[in-house]
Amino acid sequence: MWAPWRIRYIEQATSGRKEEGCILCDHPAAQDDVGTLLLFRGRLNYVMMNRYPYNAGHLMVVPYRHLNSPELMTAAGRNEHFKIVSDSVAALKKVYRCDGFNIGMNLGRAAGAGIDQHMHTHIVPRWSGDTNFMPVLADIKVVNEALQETYKTLKPYFARL
């Protein structure tokens, strides 16, 4: 099992240290779309890959505004957010021929949010039979493609939006 990108997540989780600021605010401000795995910039929301994916192609749609719940979004922000979720699903279907998706938000620590102060929608592609014995027996999820390869594959589809 080789997942070298996970070590940063493990080190941060076990050290008790958290990064200063908000990565979901900082990433689009960095103007380093490749380095931050940012695929698309809308007017009010953006799409980035999850650095610690549940499956290959795991995306997040994120408002630029630092909000912790969807009722705080403007109508325009909500409309664009859902349109980008829909466009992301279409891109993932075309590129990876997914059989299904898990789409959702974890609002608050009690709901499992790793970043609870900046809401975001997860889009996790699923394939028939993509669960196997690894998560059950070893508490390990196998992701079959390196993040930079996924980024290169998806970027052209988001460039067309």
C-alpha positions as CSV (number, residue, x, y, z in Angstrom):
1,M,0.0,0.0,0.0
2,W,1.6,3.3,-1.1
3,A,-0.1,6.5,-0.2
4,P,2.8,9.0,0.5
5,W,0.5,12.1,0.5
6,R,-1.3,10.7,3.6
7,I,1.7,11.2,5.9
8,R,1.1,15.0,6.1
9,Y,-2.5,14.4,7.2
10,I,-1.4,11.9,9.8
11,E,1.4,14.1,11.1
12,Q,-0.9,17.1,11.5
13,A,-3.6,15.0,13.1
14,T,-1.3,13.4,15.6
15,S,0.8,16.5,16.5
16,G,-2.1,18.5,17.9
17,R,-0.9,21.5,15.8
18,K,-3.3,23.1,13.3
19,E,-2.3,25.3,10.5
20,E,-2.8,29.0,11.1
21,G,-5.7,30.7,9.2
22,C,-8.1,28.8,6.9
23,I,-6.8,26.7,4.1
24,L,-10.1,27.1,2.2
25,C,-9.5,30.9,2.2
26,D,-5.8,30.7,1.7
27,H,-5.7,28.2,-1.3
28,P,-7.4,30.4,-3.8
29,A,-5.6,33.5,-2.6
30,A,-2.2,31.7,-3.1
31,Q,-2.7,31.9,-6.9
32,D,-1.0,28.5,-7.2
33,D,-3.8,26.4,-8.7
34,V,-1.6,23.4,-9.5
35,G,0.0,23.3,-6.1
36,T,-3.3,23.8,-4.3
37,L,-5.1,21.4,-6.7
38,L,-7.6,24.1,-7.6
39,L,-9.4,23.1,-10.7
40,F,-11.9,25.9,-11.4
41,R,-12.6,29.4,-10.2
42,G,-16.2,30.7,-10.4
43,R,-17.4,34.1,-9.4
44,L,-18.4,33.1,-5.9
45,N,-17.2,29.5,-5.5
46,Y,-14.3,27.3,-6.6
47,V,-13.5,23.6,-7.1
48,M,-10.5,21.9,-5.7
49,M,-9.4,18.3,-5.3
50,N,-9.4,16.8,-1.8
51,R,-5.7,16.3,-0.8
52,Y,-6.8,13.3,1.4
53,P,-9.4,11.7,-1.0
54,Y,-11.9,9.0,-0.1
55,N,-11.7,7.9,-3.7
56,A,-9.9,9.0,-6.9
57,G,-11.5,12.2,-8.2
58,H,-12.8,13.4,-4.8
59,L,-13.6,17.1,-5.3
60,M,-14.8,19.9,-3.0
61,V,-16.9,22.9,-4.1
62,V,-16.1,25.8,-1.8
63,P,-17.4,29.4,-1.5
64,Y,-14.8,32.1,-1.4
65,R,-16.6,33.7,1.5
66,H,-15.6,32.2,4.9
67,L,-19.0,30.8,6.0
68,N,-19.8,27.8,8.2
69,S,-23.3,27.1,6.9
70,P,-25.3,27.3,3.7
71,E,-28.0,29.5,5.1
72,L,-25.4,32.3,5.3
73,M,-24.8,32.2,1.6
74,T,-26.5,34.7,-0.8
75,A,-29.0,33.3,-3.3
76,A,-26.4,33.9,-6.1
77,G,-23.8,32.0,-4.1
78,R,-26.1,29.0,-3.5
79,N,-27.1,28.9,-7.1
80,E,-23.6,29.0,-8.4
81,H,-22.5,26.5,-5.8
82,F,-25.1,23.9,-6.9
83,K,-24.4,24.6,-10.6
84,I,-20.7,23.9,-10.0
85,V,-21.6,20.7,-8.1
86,S,-23.6,19.6,-11.1
87,D,-20.9,20.6,-13.6
88,S,-18.4,18.7,-11.4
89,V,-20.5,15.5,-11.5
90,A,-20.8,15.8,-15.3
91,A,-17.0,16.1,-15.6
92,L,-16.3,13.2,-13.4
93,K,-18.9,11.0,-15.2
94,K,-17.3,11.8,-18.5
95,V,-13.7,11.3,-17.4
96,Y,-14.0,8.4,-15.0
97,R,-17.3,6.8,-15.9
98,C,-18.5,6.7,-12.3
99,D,-21.4,4.5,-11.4
100,G,-22.6,6.9,-8.6
101,F,-21.6,9.6,-6.2
102,N,-21.7,10.6,-2.6
103,I,-22.4,14.3,-2.4
104,G,-22.7,16.2,0.9
105,M,-21.5,18.6,3.6
106,N,-20.3,17.9,7.1
107,L,-21.5,21.0,9.0
108,G,-19.8,21.2,12.4
109,R,-17.3,19.0,14.3
110,A,-20.2,16.8,15.6
111,A,-21.0,16.0,11.9
112,G,-17.4,15.0,11.1
113,A,-16.2,18.3,9.6
114,G,-12.4,18.4,9.5
115,I,-12.7,22.1,8.6
116,D,-15.8,23.2,10.4
117,Q,-15.5,27.0,10.0
118,H,-15.6,27.1,6.2
119,M,-18.4,25.1,4.6
120,H,-17.7,23.0,1.5
121,T,-19.5,20.3,-0.5
122,H,-17.8,17.0,-1.0
123,I,-18.2,15.1,-4.3
124,V,-17.0,11.5,-4.1
125,P,-17.1,9.4,-7.2
126,R,-18.2,5.8,-6.6
127,W,-18.0,2.6,-8.8
128,S,-19.8,-0.6,-8.4
129,G,-17.6,-2.8,-6.3
130,D,-15.3,0.0,-5.1
131,T,-15.5,-1.2,-1.5
132,N,-13.5,-4.2,-0.6
133,F,-11.9,-5.9,2.4
134,M,-9.2,-3.2,2.9
135,P,-11.3,-0.6,4.7
136,V,-13.0,-3.3,6.8
137,L,-9.9,-5.3,7.8
138,A,-7.1,-2.8,7.7
139,D,-8.9,0.6,8.0
140,I,-7.2,1.6,4.7
141,K,-8.8,3.0,1.6
142,V,-7.0,2.3,-1.7
143,V,-6.9,5.3,-4.1
144,N,-5.8,4.1,-7.5
145,E,-4.4,7.3,-9.0
146,A,-1.8,9.9,-7.8
147,L,-3.3,13.3,-7.1
148,Q,-1.3,15.2,-9.8
149,E,-2.4,12.7,-12.4
150,T,-6.1,13.2,-11.4
151,Y,-5.5,17.0,-11.6
152,K,-4.0,16.7,-15.1
153,T,-6.9,14.5,-16.2
154,L,-9.7,16.7,-14.9
155,K,-8.2,20.2,-15.5
156,P,-9.2,20.4,-19.2
157,Y,-12.9,19.7,-18.4
158,F,-13.0,22.5,-15.9
159,A,-11.2,24.9,-18.2
160,R,-14.3,24.6,-20.5
161,L,-16.7,25.9,-17.8
